[in-house]
Amino acid sequence: MQAKSFVSKNLVAIIMVPTILGGHYAWYRLQQMDELVKPEQRSQLPILKYINDFFNKDTAKVETMKK
């Protein structure tokens, strides 16, 4: 009975999380096809770009503090 309750309460998350992950994976795979996207036009996954930007800002702050 608890499994049915869990599924009914979290149905949106159970459906949307794999859908979002699948969409990102499909976008990544499309970016890797040379016929569709030239290597110089490829961009990074948005989430990875955000993470890189976030950590690069922190790194820049630390390097500025060291000076």
Backbone as JSON, one array per atom type, in Angstrom:
{
  "sequence": "MQAKSFVSKNLVAIIMVPTILGGHYAWYRLQQMDELVKPEQRSQLPILKYINDFFNKDTAKVETMKK",
  "N": [[0.82, -1.2, 0.0], [2.03, 1.21, 0.64], [3.77, 1.75, -1.48], [2.05, 2.39, -3.58], [0.98, 4.74, -2.59], [3.29, 6.32, -2.46], [3.97, 6.51, -5.19], [1.71, 7.83, -6.21], [1.88, 10.28, -4.89], [4.29, 11.31, -5.84], [4.27, 11.35, -8.6], [4.66, 13.25, -10.65], [7.39, 13.96, -10.36], [8.53, 11.45, -10.78], [8.0, 11.06, -13.46], [9.0, 13.42, -14.71], [11.78, 13.8, -14.03], [13.33, 11.66, -15.3], [12.58, 12.37, -17.92], [13.66, 14.96, -18.29], [16.4, 14.4, -17.92], [16.75, 12.6, -20.05], [16.21, 14.3, -22.2], [18.38, 16.1, -22.03], [20.48, 14.33, -22.49], [19.88, 13.5, -25.12], [20.18, 15.96, -26.45], [22.9, 16.37, -26.06], [23.93, 14.17, -27.5], [23.07, 14.84, -30.1], [24.61, 17.14, -30.49], [27.1, 16.0, -30.81], [27.16, 14.91, -33.34], [28.74, 15.09, -36.35], [27.61, 15.67, -38.82], [25.49, 17.31, -38.26], [26.33, 19.35, -36.49], [29.06, 21.41, -36.62], [32.4, 20.87, -35.37], [33.59, 23.26, -34.34], [31.39, 24.77, -33.74], [30.11, 23.61, -31.68], [28.61, 23.59, -28.51], [28.84, 23.62, -24.95], [27.08, 21.47, -22.65], [24.31, 23.07, -21.15], [24.0, 22.87, -18.31], [26.51, 21.97, -17.49], [28.05, 24.08, -18.39], [27.09, 26.12, -16.74], [27.94, 25.14, -14.26], [30.74, 25.18, -14.63], [31.12, 27.97, -15.03], [30.28, 28.89, -12.54], [32.19, 27.76, -10.76], [34.52, 28.82, -11.84], [34.22, 31.52, -11.31], [34.42, 31.49, -8.53], [37.06, 30.58, -8.3], [38.42, 32.68, -9.48], [37.91, 34.67, -7.58], [39.28, 33.65, -5.37], [41.93, 33.68, -6.35], [42.22, 36.42, -6.66], [42.1, 37.24, -4.03], [44.46, 36.18, -3.08], [46.4, 37.84, -4.11]],
  "CA": [[0.0, 0.0, 0.0], [2.87, 2.4, 0.7], [4.32, 2.01, -2.81], [1.02, 3.08, -4.35], [0.91, 6.09, -2.03], [4.5, 7.02, -2.88], [3.86, 6.79, -6.62], [0.67, 8.83, -6.45], [2.34, 11.58, -4.38], [5.48, 11.76, -6.54], [4.14, 10.98, -10.0], [5.27, 14.28, -11.51], [8.85, 13.8, -10.29], [8.88, 10.16, -11.38], [7.92, 11.23, -14.91], [9.77, 14.55, -15.22], [13.23, 13.68, -13.87], [13.9, 10.93, -16.44], [12.33, 13.12, -19.15], [14.65, 16.04, -18.37], [17.71, 13.77, -18.15], [16.74, 12.08, -21.41], [16.31, 15.44, -23.11], [19.75, 16.59, -22.01], [21.32, 13.33, -23.15], [19.6, 13.58, -26.55], [20.79, 17.2, -26.94], [24.34, 16.11, -26.08], [24.23, 13.26, -28.61], [22.92, 15.6, -31.33], [25.76, 18.03, -30.59], [28.28, 15.22, -31.17], [27.06, 14.45, -34.72], [29.44, 16.01, -37.24], [26.72, 16.07, -39.93], [24.55, 18.33, -37.78], [27.0, 20.47, -35.81], [30.51, 21.42, -36.83], [33.1, 20.87, -34.07], [33.83, 24.61, -33.81], [30.12, 25.37, -33.34], [29.55, 22.87, -30.55], [28.64, 24.25, -27.22], [28.81, 22.72, -23.81], [25.76, 21.33, -22.05], [24.02, 24.25, -20.31], [24.23, 22.64, -16.88], [27.95, 21.92, -17.29], [28.53, 25.44, -18.58], [26.74, 26.84, -15.52], [28.82, 24.67, -13.19], [32.07, 25.74, -14.92], [31.1, 29.4, -14.76], [30.17, 29.07, -11.1], [33.47, 27.45, -10.13], [35.53, 29.75, -12.33], [34.04, 32.76, -10.55], [34.99, 31.27, -7.2], [38.5, 30.49, -8.47], [38.9, 34.04, -9.72], [37.86, 35.37, -6.29], [40.37, 33.14, -4.53], [43.18, 34.19, -6.91], [42.26, 37.86, -6.37], [42.39, 37.38, -2.61], [45.86, 35.81, -2.86], [47.27, 38.95, -4.54]],
  "C": [[0.86, 1.26, 0.0], [3.46, 2.74, -0.66], [3.31, 2.77, -3.66], [0.89, 4.53, -3.88], [2.11, 6.93, -2.48], [4.4, 7.43, -4.34], [2.83, 7.89, -6.87], [1.1, 10.22, -5.97], [3.48, 12.16, -5.21], [5.44, 11.47, -8.04], [4.81, 11.99, -10.93], [6.79, 14.13, -11.51], [9.3, 12.51, -10.96], [8.87, 10.26, -12.9], [8.91, 12.29, -15.4], [11.28, 14.39, -15.1], [13.84, 12.86, -15.0], [13.69, 11.66, -17.78], [13.36, 14.22, -19.34], [16.04, 15.47, -18.63], [17.81, 13.23, -19.56], [16.86, 13.19, -22.44], [17.72, 16.0, -23.17], [20.7, 15.61, -22.71], [21.12, 13.37, -24.67], [20.25, 14.82, -27.15], [22.3, 17.02, -27.06], [24.71, 15.23, -27.27], [24.07, 13.97, -29.96], [24.1, 16.54, -31.56], [27.01, 17.29, -31.07], [28.25, 14.72, -32.61], [27.67, 15.48, -35.66], [28.56, 16.49, -38.39], [25.79, 17.22, -39.53], [25.24, 19.56, -37.22], [28.5, 20.36, -36.06], [31.21, 21.49, -35.48], [33.32, 22.27, -33.49], [32.55, 25.3, -33.36], [29.5, 24.68, -32.12], [29.65, 23.68, -29.27], [28.53, 23.2, -26.14], [27.37, 22.58, -23.32], [25.5, 22.5, -21.12], [24.32, 24.03, -18.84], [25.73, 22.59, -16.6], [28.57, 23.31, -17.46], [28.26, 26.28, -17.32], [27.69, 26.45, -14.38], [30.24, 25.22, -13.4], [32.13, 27.22, -14.6], [31.07, 29.67, -13.25], [31.52, 28.85, -10.42], [34.58, 28.37, -10.61], [35.42, 31.1, -11.62], [34.66, 32.62, -9.17], [36.51, 31.21, -7.26], [39.09, 31.87, -8.67], [38.91, 34.85, -8.42], [39.02, 34.94, -5.39], [41.7, 33.68, -5.02], [43.33, 35.69, -6.64], [42.62, 38.08, -4.91], [43.86, 37.07, -2.31], [46.8, 36.97, -3.19], [47.35, 40.05, -3.55]]
}
